[in-house]
Amino acid sequence: MDLYSLLREFADSWALLALFVLFLGMIAWAFRPGSRRLHDEISQIPFRHEDKPAPVAAAGEETGQ
């Protein structure tokens, strides 16, 4: 069996299974019980400076955050 066939067989079986398990793990991490507060906080980022615009940094300066 040449290297290509061996790698192809591995990719069709175990690698596919490993990537599917990784995908399920990422979904479980996003919907874990303690993450609701974090997601709510992140969703409010566009509205943080609702009463006045955020300060604009001059060209070449960093915001210092």
C-alpha positions in Angstrom: 0.0 0.0 0.0 1.5 3.3 -1.0 1.6 6.4 1.3 -1.2 8.2 -0.6 -3.7 5.3 -0.2 -2.8 4.9 3.5 -3.3 8.6 4.2 -6.5 8.6 2.2 -7.9 5.7 4.1 -7.0 7.4 7.4 -8.7 10.7 6.3 -11.8 8.8 5.3 -12.2 7.1 8.6 -10.5 8.3 11.8 -9.8 11.9 10.8 -13.4 12.4 9.8 -14.5 11.0 13.2 -12.0 13.1 15.0 -13.1 16.3 13.3 -16.8 15.5 14.0 -16.0 15.0 17.7 -14.1 18.3 17.7 -17.1 20.0 16.1 -19.5 18.6 18.7 -17.1 19.7 21.4 -17.0 23.3 20.1 -20.8 23.4 19.9 -21.0 22.1 23.5 -18.4 24.7 24.6 -20.5 27.6 23.1 -23.7 26.4 24.7 -22.2 25.5 28.1 -24.3 26.6 31.1 -22.0 29.4 32.4 -21.5 31.2 29.1 -24.7 33.1 28.9 -23.4 36.2 30.8 -20.3 36.3 28.6 -22.4 36.1 25.3 -24.8 38.8 26.6 -21.9 41.1 27.4 -20.3 40.6 24.0 -23.6 41.2 22.2 -23.7 44.7 23.8 -20.3 45.9 22.4 -21.9 47.9 19.5 -24.0 49.9 22.0 -21.4 50.8 24.6 -20.9 54.3 23.4 -24.6 55.0 22.6 -24.7 58.5 24.1 -21.4 59.7 22.4 -19.1 58.3 19.9 -15.9 56.6 20.9 -12.7 58.7 20.7 -10.9 58.4 17.4 -7.2 57.8 17.7 -4.8 59.8 15.5 -3.1 58.0 12.6 -0.4 55.7 13.9 -1.5 55.8 17.5 -2.9 52.8 19.4 -6.1 53.1 21.5 -4.3 51.8 24.6 -6.8 49.1 25.4 
